[in-house]
């Protein structure tokens, strides 16, 4: 698939999730004004639902513009997965009450763990490569660094989320501790699996690890490469 087709697929995906978000907004608004009468769960809050819609739109805009930064090359499948995943984890999760389901929450944090693993790999790769895109570190050091970077970032994220929930909902502190364990274990399991997959990929064709990389090529380096050719 050439660059044009990849960008087209990503842009179509973004349009689709934006259309879904608008439909979601319309349905919630109709229900709020009693035009429709969908049965929502007892603790459903329309203000929170609208905030999640705004948050998801901000994520889409952020995701779109960051891919337009010159020198950054994002895998198309990661961009498409990002758009659809965050529509589910913001809009769908709340309106269906999945945020109260421990299995659904574990699935969401497993996805976040995957994202953190990919970001850690990409940051490490771009920081350690030389002018010829060759890594200056050993395979063992690469995998160890990516693993610990991912675990550290995941732990910080879960701690921040747990602290926020404990501050606003102190009556659920014990529940938050149990949820914290589930969230952390979900992310950790995914990071371990991802590190193993990266290791196997490095030993073989490197197809998987390359397909997960967000690569950065400075504009000056790209121009120099073109001139040399």
Order of alpha helices (4+ residues) and beta strands (2+ residues): alpha-alpha-beta-alpha-alpha-alpha-alpha-alpha-beta-alpha
